[in-house]
Amino acid sequence: MASGNLSITCKQCGGRIAYEPGVQSLKCSHCGAVNPIEVRDEAIEELDFDRFLAEQANQEAKLEVVTVKCSGCGASSTLPPNVVSGACPFCGTNLVVKSGTTSTLLKPKSLLPFAIDQKAALQRLQDWLSGLWFAPFGFKKAQKSVDRFAGVYIPYWTFDAHTESDYSGERGDAYYITESYTTTENGRTVTRTRQVRHIRWSPAAGHVALDFDDLLVLASHSLPDKHTAALEPWDLENLTPFDEKFLAGFRTEAYQVTLEQGFDQARAAMETPIAQAVRRDIGGDEQRIHALDTRYSAITFKHILLPIWISAFRYQDKVFRFLINGRTGEVQGERPWSAVKIALLVLGIMGAGLLAWGFAR
C-alpha cells in the first residue's frame, strides 16, 4: 500500500514519474527517460496464520498510509501527490481533500503489477459497452469520459489450508418399481404401467481430507463480490515482491477486511468443496449429510495487491461500476436497461405477429 504522498523522481531530470504498465520500469513524462525497477529475486513468502496472530502481528512491517474516505460509499483510497480533489473510483462521488486520515496497515508482501495501460483498458470497456443490447444511448455516451477511469490496486488475502473432515449421513440408492395406473384415451378408460423411482437409504460415515491453495478473499467492501469474482482467474504464479514503485501513478485502497475476518470468509468458501467431497465419498444416487466436523491445519496466508481498472459514475441517480482485470483485460460491470428500446422491440414483435396473422387469413 502506497502512502498518499508517494512521489518517485526521475534519476535523469528529477521530475515525478509513474509506473508504465506491462514493463519493469518507470517512464518520466518530462524527459522520457526510463527508470528500471529492480525486481528483487526472492520467493513469495507464505506466512503461518496461527503464529502470525500469536507472535508476529506486532513485528511485521507496517505502512503509514494517508487515505481519503468517500462520503458516498465509504471506500478509503489514496489520491496522487499534490492532488486536492478528484472522483471516488468506486462510486464516482466527488472528493474534496482537506486532510487525509493516516492509518497504520500491514505491509503487503507481493503484488501483480498492471500489465494493461489505461488506453487499452478503456478500449476493452468501450468494446464491451458497444455489445450491450438495450442500453440507454446516454449511458454509453457518458462512459466515454476518461477522467472517470482509474487504475486501483485492490487488497486481497490468499489462504492455504489442509482440512480433515469426519462426517455421518445417509447414502441413497435408486430403485424402480413397476406400478399400474388408469387413464383415459379416446374416451375409454385404460390401464397402463410406469416405472416409479424410489430411494433406499442406508447409514454412511467416513473421513475426507482436502488441500486448499491460494484461496482468494477480497479485503474490500467497496466493490461487488459477484463482479470481482468474475474477474478471476488471476496469474498468482507471477506475483512480484512488493515495491512501492509499482504503485506510482495509481490509486490504492486500504484493506477493510482484517486477517481474521478474511479467514472466516475463506473457511466459509471451503464449505462447498468439502461438502462435495463428502457426497462423492458417500456415493450412491443421492446423499444426506447429518453431521460434519472439519479441522483446519497448516493455515498460511499472503497479503497481496491486485490491479483493477475501475470506472464508476452516476446515471439517473444510480451508481454503475465497471471493472477491468489489469492483467488480462477481462471486463465485468453493471448496466441499466432502456425501457424505451425494450418497448419498441415488443411493439415490433407484436406488429410483425399481427401482420403475419393478417396475411394468413
N, C-alpha and C positions, 0 to 999 in steps of 0.2 A: 504494500500500500504506500503510495507516494504521499508525501506531505503536500498540502495545498499550495505551498510556495516553492515547490521543486523547480529549480532552474539549472539547466545544464548549458554550459557555454562552449563555443567552438574553440578548438585548440589553435586555429589559424587566425581568426579575427576577433574572437571574444564575444560574438553575437550569440543570442539564445538559439538553441537547436532543439529539434523534435525527432522522435524515432520514426524511421521510414519503414512501413510495413513490408514484410517479405524479405528484408535484408538484415544482416547483422551490423547495422550502422545507424548513425545519427547524421542527417543531412542538414547543413547550415543553409538557411534561406537567404542569408546575406551575401556570403561569398561562394556558396556552392560546394564548399569543402565537405568531404565525407569523413566523419569521425567514427572509426570502427568501435564496436562494442566487443570487448574481450570476454567471451563466454567462458566461465570457469568450468574446467574439466573435472566435475565431481558428480558422484552418484546422487540421485534424488532420494533423500532420506525419508524413511517411514518412521514415525515416532510412536513409541509404545503408549497406548491410550491410558492405561491404569497408572503407569509410572509417571507419566506427564502430569496427571491430575494430582498425584500424591507428592511428587518431588520437583518436577521441572517447571511447572507453570510460572513460578516466580523468577526462574533463572533464564528462561528463553528470551531471545532478542525481541525487543518491543520497538514500535514506531510511534513517534508523536505526529499525529496527523491533524490537519486543520480541515474541517468539513463544514458544509453548509446544509442545513436541514430544510427541505422543501415544506412549505405550509400547505401544499395541496395534497401530496401523497405520503409525506413523512420520510422520504428517502434522504439519506445523508451521503453527499458526494462532494468531491473536490472541484474547484474551479482552477483554470490555468493561472499562472502567476500574473499579478497586476491587473486581473480582471475583476471588476466590482459588480457586474451584473451579468445575467445570462438566463437561459431557459433550463428548467429541470429536464434532464434527458429521459426521465421515467414517466412524466406526465405532461410536460410542456408548460408548466406553470412558470411565470417569470420570477426569477430570483434576484433580489437586491441585497448585496452582501455588505453589511455594515461591520460585522465582526463574526468570524467563524468560530466554531467550537473546537477546542483542542481535546483530542482523545488519545489514550494510550492503548494500542492494539497489538495483538500477537503478530509478529512479522511473518509474512508468507515465506515459505521455503522455495517455492517454484512457481512458474507461470508458463502459459503459452503466449508468445508474442503475437501481435496482429500480423497476419500474412496477407490480408486483403486490404487495400487502401480505400479511402473514402469514395473516390471516383468509381472504383469497381463495385463497391458495396451499394452505392446509390443506383448504379445501373441494374444490379441484381434486383433491388427493391422495385424500381420502375418497371422492369420486365414482369415481375410478379404482379404488380398492380394492374398492368395492362391486360393481364389474363383474367382478372376478376370479372365475372358476369354480374350484372345488375347492381353495380356500384354507382353511387351518385356522381354526376360529372364534376361537381365542385369538390368532391372528396379526392379524386385523382389529381385535380389541379393543385389542391392545397399541399399535396405530398411532394411537389417538385421543389420545395424550399430546402436548400442545403443547410441553412442555418439552424434547422431543427433536427439535424443529423449529427450524432455524437458517437465517438468511439469510447467505450467504457469498459474498464476491467472489473469484472464481477467476481466477488469472493465465493469460493466453494470449499467444502470439506470433502475429502475422499476417505473411505474406510475399508480396511481389510479385516476379516474375522473368520474364525473357524467355529462352526456350530455343531453341537451334538444334541439330537432331539429324541426323546422317548415318547412313544405315543400308544394310545389304545383307541380302538374304534371297531368298525364292522366292515366286513367285505360283502358286497352284494353280487351274486352270480345270477344272471338272467336265465330263465327257462320259459318255455311256451306251452300252453295248454290249448287244445282244440275245443272250442265251445260252439254250441248251436244257437242260432237266433232266427227269429222270423222277421220277414219284411214283406212289403207289398210291391209286386212287379206286374205291370199291365193289368192292374185291378184285381190281382189274385194274391192271396197270402201264401208265401213260400218259405221253406226252411233252408237256411244256409249255414255254413260253418266258417269260423275265422280263428286265426291264431292270436291268442291273448298273452301278452308279455307279463311275467311275474318275476319277482326278485326273491331269491333265497339268501337270507342274511346269516352270517356266521361271525363269531368274535375274531378280532385281529389285534395284534400288538407287535411292536417292534422298535427298531432304532435306526435312525438315518443320520448321516454326517455330511455337511456341506462346507465348501470354502468359498468365501466372497472376496473379490479383488477389485479395488478401486471403485467401490460403490459411491456414486456422486450424490452429494447433498448440497443444494443451493443454500448459501448462507445469507440470503437476502429475502426481504418481504416485498421488495419494490417491483418485482416482475411476476407475471402469471406463470405458475408452475407448468401448466399444460404446454405453454409455448417454449419455455426454456428446455423442458424435457424433449420437445420435438426437435431442438437444435442438435441433439446428440446424433451420432457419436462424436466424441472429441478424441483427437490423436494424443492421448495422455502419454504415450510412449515417447513423445517428443518434448516433454516438459523440460524447461530450461531453468537452471538455478536462478533464483530471484536477483534482479538487478534493477534499481530504480531508473536506470537509463531507458529501459524498455517502456516505461510509463510516461516519458517526456512527451508532451503534446496531447495526451489523452486524459480523460476523466477517470476517476476511480471511485468505487463505492466502499464504504466501511461495512464490515460484516455485522449483521443484525441477529444472526443465529449463533449462539455460543457453541463451544465444542460439545458440551454435554447435551444440549438440545439437538445438535447435529447428529449425535449418535442415536438419540431417541428416534429421530426420523429414519436413520439408516436401519435400525432394528425393525421399525415398522415395515420398511421396504423389503426386509428379508423374510417377512412372514409368508408372503405369497409363494416364493420359490420353495420355502421349507414345506409348506402345506402340499405343494405339487409333488415334492419328493416323497412325502408320506403317502399320498394317494397312489403314486407309482409303486411304492413298496407294498402297500396293501394288495394291489392288483384287483382282479375281478372286473365287472362291468360298471359297478357303482361303489362308492366308498362313503363311509361316515367316520368323522374324526370326533371322538368324545373328549379326549384329554391329550394335551400336547405340552411337554416340558422341554424347553430349549435352554442349553447352557452355551455361553459365548466365551471364547478364549482367543489368545493370540491377536488381540484387537490392536490395530495400528491405524494411524491417520496421517494425512497431509493437509496443510492449509495452502491452497493454490488460488491463482487468479486466472480467469478465462476471458478472452476478448470477445466482446459483442458490440456490434454497431446498432445503435438504438435511434429510432425516430418516433417521437411521441408528440401529438398535438391534439387540440380540442376541436371537434367538429360537431356543431349543433349541440353544444353543452355536454358532450361525452368525450372521454379520453380514448384515443386509439393508439395502440403501440405496435411497432414493427421491429422485429429483432432479426439480425443477420449474424450468423456464425462468422466470427472474424478470421477463422481458419479455412472453412470450406465454402462459405457463401450461401449456406442453407438459409432460407427466408421463412419466417413464421410471423403471424400477426393477426390482428383483429380487423374486422371490416364491417361497414354498415351496408344495409340493403336499400336500394332505391324502390320505394313503393310505387312511384310513377312508372318505372321501367317494368316492374312485375305486373302492374295493372295493364299496361299496354300489351304485354305478352299474352296475358289471359284473354284480353279482348280480341287480340289477333287470332288466338286459337279458337275462340268461340265463333268469330266471324268466318273462319275457314270451315268450321264444322257446319254452320248454317248454310254456307254456300254449297258445300258438298251435299247436304240434305236436300237443298233446292234442286240441284241437278238430278238427284236420284229419284225425285218424284215424277 
